[in-house]
Amino acid sequence: MLTTKQAVMRMKADIQLRGLSKNTMSSYLTHAEIFLNYCEKPAQELDEKDVRRFLGHLINGSKHTPATINNYSAAIRFFFAVTLNRTMNYLQIPRMKAAKTLPEVITKDEASELINNCRNIKHRALLLLAYGSGLRVNEIACLRIRDIDSETMRVFVNGGKGKKDRYTLLSENTLLALRKYWREYRPKSKDGWLFPGIKNVGHITTSAIACAVNTALKGTVIAKNVTPHTLRHAFATHLLENGLSLLQIKELLGHYSIQSTTVYLHLANTTQGIISPAEHIKTPIFEDVDYD
């Protein structure tokens, strides 16, 4: 019989063999271990009833969101299907329906205000990479000097989400900010990081980039919750408003599926310049309306 520790270690090896990301590994292992500790029985004796009981416990006894519950469910499914090599009746373990909320996005003027409020040239370069190139925060942190191609005006993203390489845009403003940052900071990283960490050890942390956004936000009148990912949303939304196709935006963002990109159809102001059919009504229908 597998102990909880043995089961988790075997699951870790399975995840490594499939080349899943460190974030996925951490999430799956944590969720699976909580599940196993809750059930208090050998892994080989677990079944759908135990999974339903555990998920019901999460739903009724805590403030977990549907997304979090589904993350637990995904980890448990992986544990059964791969680590235990057992089939399950997944119809007995339905995924929770999560509310589809649109991400918050800032306007072009707000993006300009935010970036222009950066007094620190390093911070300005970080924000311009998020907004001007649509990079995820961890992609900015992991940029190397060689990833900035000033000849073709592109940024190379090495091993983005899903270990997918891609190229994205490099604006003239971003390039100028990066060059000024380079002249002022003279970063020295033996591994070639564009933004080295403290004392040139490793690369900058994602929390440091988020802090740079918060610092810039404080001096503005923007009444929105702005994060580095908000700037990525703005990048895609504003490109769509400028006439770029969803397929082009999908490639620039590095989305696996076009379904992920279609959310920007709801964020972009796609009604601009479109005339409502009601404007073509010739009958003077408002002549006899008494507004008093």
C-alpha positions as CSV (number, residue, x, y, z in Angstrom):
1,M,0.0,0.0,0.0
2,L,1.3,3.5,-0.9
3,T,1.6,6.0,1.9
4,T,0.6,9.5,1.3
5,K,4.2,10.6,0.9
6,Q,5.0,7.8,-1.5
7,A,1.9,8.5,-3.6
8,V,2.9,12.2,-3.8
9,M,6.5,11.4,-4.8
10,R,5.3,9.0,-7.5
11,M,2.9,11.8,-8.8
12,K,5.8,14.2,-8.8
13,A,7.8,11.8,-11.0
14,D,4.8,11.4,-13.4
15,I,4.5,15.2,-13.7
16,Q,8.2,15.6,-14.4
17,L,8.1,12.9,-17.1
18,R,5.4,14.8,-18.9
19,G,7.3,18.0,-18.8
20,L,4.6,20.0,-17.1
21,S,5.5,23.4,-15.7
22,K,6.8,24.0,-12.1
23,N,3.6,26.0,-11.3
24,T,1.4,23.0,-12.4
25,M,3.6,20.6,-10.4
26,S,3.4,22.7,-7.3
27,S,-0.4,23.1,-7.7
28,Y,-1.1,19.4,-8.4
29,L,1.1,18.1,-5.6
30,T,-0.3,20.5,-3.0
31,H,-3.9,19.7,-4.0
32,A,-3.4,16.0,-4.2
33,E,-1.7,15.9,-0.8
34,I,-4.6,17.8,0.8
35,F,-7.0,15.3,-0.7
36,L,-5.1,12.3,0.5
37,N,-4.8,13.7,4.0
38,Y,-8.5,14.4,4.1
39,C,-9.5,10.9,3.0
40,E,-7.2,9.2,5.6
41,K,-7.1,5.9,3.7
42,P,-4.7,4.1,1.3
43,A,-4.6,5.5,-2.2
44,Q,-5.5,2.2,-3.7
45,E,-8.8,2.1,-1.8
46,L,-10.0,5.6,-3.0
47,D,-12.8,5.9,-5.5
48,E,-15.4,8.4,-6.9
49,K,-17.3,8.5,-3.6
50,D,-14.2,9.8,-1.8
51,V,-13.6,12.4,-4.5
52,R,-17.2,13.6,-4.3
53,R,-17.1,13.7,-0.5
54,F,-13.8,15.8,-0.6
55,L,-15.0,18.2,-3.2
56,G,-18.3,18.6,-1.3
57,H,-16.3,19.4,1.8
58,L,-14.4,22.2,-0.1
59,I,-17.6,23.6,-1.5
60,N,-19.6,23.7,1.7
61,G,-16.9,24.3,4.3
62,S,-14.8,27.0,2.7
63,K,-14.8,30.1,0.5
64,H,-13.0,28.5,-2.4
65,T,-14.0,29.8,-5.8
66,P,-15.3,27.5,-8.6
67,A,-11.9,27.8,-10.3
68,T,-10.1,26.6,-7.2
69,I,-12.4,23.7,-6.8
70,N,-11.8,22.8,-10.5
71,N,-8.1,23.0,-9.9
72,Y,-8.4,20.4,-7.1
73,S,-10.5,18.3,-9.4
74,A,-7.9,18.4,-12.2
75,A,-5.1,17.4,-9.8
76,I,-7.1,14.5,-8.4
77,R,-8.0,13.3,-11.9
78,F,-4.4,13.3,-12.9
79,F,-3.5,11.4,-9.7
80,F,-6.1,8.6,-10.5
81,A,-5.5,8.4,-14.3
82,V,-1.7,8.7,-14.3
83,T,-0.2,7.9,-10.9
84,L,-2.7,5.1,-10.0
85,N,-3.4,4.1,-13.6
86,R,-7.1,3.8,-12.8
87,T,-10.1,4.7,-14.8
88,M,-12.9,6.7,-13.1
89,N,-16.5,7.6,-13.9
90,Y,-15.9,11.3,-14.4
91,L,-19.6,11.9,-14.9
92,Q,-19.8,11.4,-11.2
93,I,-17.3,14.2,-10.7
94,P,-18.6,17.2,-12.7
95,R,-16.6,20.4,-13.0
96,M,-18.1,23.4,-11.3
97,K,-19.5,26.1,-13.6
98,A,-17.5,29.2,-13.1
99,A,-18.9,32.7,-13.7
100,K,-17.4,34.2,-16.8
101,T,-16.2,37.7,-15.8
102,L,-14.3,39.9,-18.2
103,P,-10.9,41.1,-17.2
104,E,-10.4,44.7,-16.4
105,V,-8.7,46.7,-19.1
106,I,-7.3,50.3,-19.2
107,T,-7.8,52.8,-22.0
108,K,-5.0,54.0,-24.3
109,D,-5.0,57.3,-22.4
110,E,-4.7,55.5,-19.1
111,A,-1.9,53.3,-20.4
112,S,-0.1,56.5,-21.5
113,E,-0.7,58.1,-18.1
114,L,0.6,55.1,-16.2
115,I,3.8,54.7,-18.2
116,N,4.6,58.4,-18.3
117,N,4.3,58.5,-14.5
118,C,7.3,56.1,-14.2
119,R,10.2,58.2,-13.0
120,N,12.5,55.1,-12.9
121,I,13.7,54.2,-16.4
122,K,13.9,50.5,-15.4
123,H,10.3,50.5,-14.3
124,R,9.3,52.3,-17.6
125,A,11.0,49.6,-19.6
126,L,9.2,46.9,-17.6
127,L,5.8,48.5,-18.2
128,L,6.5,49.1,-21.9
129,L,7.3,45.4,-22.3
130,A,4.0,44.4,-20.7
131,Y,1.9,46.9,-22.7
132,G,3.9,47.3,-25.9
133,S,4.8,43.7,-26.4
134,G,2.0,41.9,-24.5
135,L,4.3,39.8,-22.4
136,R,3.3,37.9,-19.3
137,V,5.0,39.0,-16.1
138,N,7.1,35.8,-15.9
139,E,8.1,36.3,-19.5
140,I,9.4,39.8,-18.8
141,A,11.4,38.5,-15.8
142,C,13.0,35.7,-17.8
143,L,14.1,37.9,-20.8
144,R,17.7,37.6,-21.8
145,I,19.7,40.3,-23.6
146,R,19.8,38.2,-26.8
147,D,15.9,38.1,-26.9
148,I,15.7,41.8,-27.9
149,D,16.1,42.0,-31.7
150,S,16.4,45.6,-32.6
151,E,17.0,44.8,-36.3
152,T,13.6,43.1,-36.9
153,M,12.0,45.0,-34.0
154,R,10.8,41.9,-32.3
155,V,11.1,40.3,-28.8
156,F,11.8,36.6,-28.7
157,V,9.9,34.7,-26.0
158,N,11.8,31.6,-25.1
159,G,9.6,28.9,-23.6
160,G,6.5,30.8,-22.8
161,K,3.4,29.3,-21.3
162,G,3.1,25.7,-22.4
163,K,6.9,25.9,-23.3
164,K,5.9,27.6,-26.5
165,D,8.4,29.9,-28.3
166,R,7.2,32.9,-30.1
167,Y,8.0,36.4,-31.4
168,T,6.1,39.5,-30.5
169,L,6.3,43.2,-31.2
170,L,9.1,45.6,-30.1
171,S,8.0,49.2,-30.2
172,E,10.4,52.0,-30.8
173,N,9.5,53.5,-27.5
174,T,10.3,50.2,-25.7
175,L,13.6,50.0,-27.5
176,L,14.5,53.5,-26.5
177,A,13.6,52.9,-22.9
178,L,15.6,49.6,-22.8
179,R,18.7,51.4,-24.2
180,K,18.4,54.2,-21.7
181,Y,17.9,51.6,-18.9
182,W,21.1,49.8,-20.2
183,R,23.1,53.0,-20.1
184,E,22.1,53.9,-16.6
185,Y,22.1,50.5,-14.9
186,R,24.8,48.6,-16.8
187,P,23.3,45.3,-15.7
188,K,25.8,42.5,-15.2
189,S,24.5,39.0,-15.4
190,K,26.7,36.0,-16.2
191,D,23.6,34.2,-17.4
192,G,22.6,37.1,-19.7
193,W,19.4,38.2,-17.9
194,L,18.1,41.5,-19.2
195,F,16.8,42.4,-15.7
196,P,19.1,40.7,-13.2
197,G,17.9,40.1,-9.6
198,I,19.4,41.6,-6.5
199,K,23.2,41.6,-6.6
200,N,23.0,40.1,-10.1
201,V,21.8,36.8,-8.8
202,G,19.2,35.2,-11.0
203,H,16.6,37.4,-12.7
204,I,14.2,40.0,-11.4
205,T,11.2,38.5,-9.5
206,T,7.6,38.8,-10.7
207,S,6.7,40.5,-7.5
208,A,9.3,43.2,-8.2
209,I,7.6,43.9,-11.5
210,A,4.2,44.0,-9.9
211,C,5.6,46.5,-7.4
212,A,6.9,48.7,-10.3
213,V,3.3,48.8,-11.7
214,N,1.9,49.7,-8.2
215,T,4.4,52.5,-7.8
216,A,3.5,54.0,-11.2
217,L,-0.2,53.7,-10.4
218,K,0.0,55.7,-7.2
219,G,0.7,58.9,-9.0
220,T,-2.2,58.6,-11.4
221,V,-6.0,59.2,-11.2
222,I,-6.6,55.7,-12.6
223,A,-9.3,54.1,-10.4
224,K,-8.8,50.5,-11.5
225,N,-6.9,47.5,-10.2
226,V,-3.9,47.5,-12.5
227,T,-1.4,44.6,-12.6
228,P,1.2,43.7,-15.1
229,H,-1.4,41.3,-16.7
230,T,-3.8,44.2,-17.1
231,L,-1.2,45.8,-19.4
232,R,-1.1,42.5,-21.4
233,H,-4.9,42.7,-21.7
234,A,-4.7,46.3,-22.9
235,F,-2.1,45.3,-25.5
236,A,-4.5,42.8,-27.1
237,T,-7.6,45.0,-26.7
238,H,-6.0,48.0,-28.3
239,L,-4.5,46.0,-31.2
240,L,-8.0,44.6,-31.9
241,E,-9.4,48.2,-31.9
242,N,-6.6,49.2,-34.3
243,G,-7.8,46.5,-36.8
244,L,-5.4,43.6,-36.1
245,S,-7.0,40.2,-36.6
246,L,-7.7,37.7,-33.8
247,L,-5.4,35.2,-35.3
248,Q,-2.5,37.7,-35.4
249,I,-3.2,38.7,-31.8
250,K,-3.3,35.0,-30.8
251,E,0.2,34.4,-32.1
252,L,1.6,37.6,-30.5
253,L,0.1,36.6,-27.1
254,G,1.2,32.9,-27.4
255,H,-2.3,31.5,-26.8
256,Y,-2.8,27.8,-27.4
257,S,-6.4,28.2,-28.5
258,I,-8.2,31.0,-30.4
259,Q,-10.9,30.6,-27.7
260,S,-8.6,32.3,-25.2
261,T,-8.2,35.3,-27.6
262,T,-11.9,35.8,-28.3
263,V,-12.4,37.4,-24.9
264,Y,-10.9,40.6,-26.3
265,L,-13.9,40.9,-28.7
266,H,-15.9,41.7,-25.5
267,L,-13.3,44.2,-24.3
268,A,-12.6,46.1,-27.5
269,N,-14.7,49.0,-28.5
270,T,-15.9,47.3,-31.7
271,T,-18.9,49.6,-32.1
272,Q,-16.8,52.6,-33.0
273,G,-17.8,53.9,-36.4
274,I,-20.7,51.5,-36.8
275,I,-24.1,53.2,-37.5
276,S,-27.1,51.6,-35.8
277,P,-30.0,50.6,-38.2
278,A,-32.3,52.8,-36.0
279,E,-30.5,55.9,-37.4
280,H,-32.0,55.1,-40.9
281,I,-35.6,55.4,-39.7
282,K,-37.2,58.3,-41.8
283,T,-40.5,58.6,-39.9
284,P,-40.4,61.6,-37.4
285,I,-41.5,59.3,-34.5
286,F,-40.6,61.8,-31.9
287,E,-42.6,64.8,-33.1
288,D,-45.6,64.2,-30.8
289,V,-43.7,63.0,-27.7
290,D,-44.3,65.2,-24.7
291,Y,-41.2,65.1,-22.5
292,D,-42.9,67.1,-19.7
